[in-house]
Amino acid sequence: MGCCASVQGAQEPEPDPTTPVNLDKAILVDEDFNSVVHTRLRRLQELDLETKVPFILIELTGEGHGEGEIEVTGKDEYGVYEAIENFFLGQWECEKLDPGDDSDETKIPFCKAQYRWPGFAVGGEDGLNNLGKKTMEIIDFMCGTLSWTLAVVNGGNVCENRDVRE
């Protein structure tokens, strides 16, 4: 009663071949798929306007000495994006990159703000790096300076040779 599953003779909706559950391998991002993804992102932005609690995700990635990247996503509340940008550009000497947006003409955005981070440092042959120290600097800035609350910290090495650090 009240839902299509309880109606006799109701047809199951056709599965969307572009949803992650229906993909079993990477596909080329052609114009059609790009449009589908951007449409979904626009819907998510509409939903985001209804949420109440601001969360920020900051991801640091290092791929080699001097080759780091930072991605920031979440709600831009209380001027946090401007404060984070000033911190990354001023303190860490990052370079602002174009993350894309929800229009079909841009690359698929995985974040709201993106930076090239030349300060990622690797030393020795065992993967020693400054990712932990820099994570603590961001925590100090976000919690100590901006008075945000820390929810989760996570890190690890990825790729076949574990040479990409996040």
Secondary structure, DSSP 4 states (H G I P E B T S, - for coil): --SGGGSTTPPPPPP-TTSGGG--S-----HHHHHHHHHHHHHHHHHHTT--S--EEEEEEEEETTEEEEEEEE---TTHHHHHHHHHHHTS--EEE----SSTTSPPPS-SEEEEETT--EETTTTEESHHHHHHHHHIIIIIIS-PPP------EESTTS-EE-
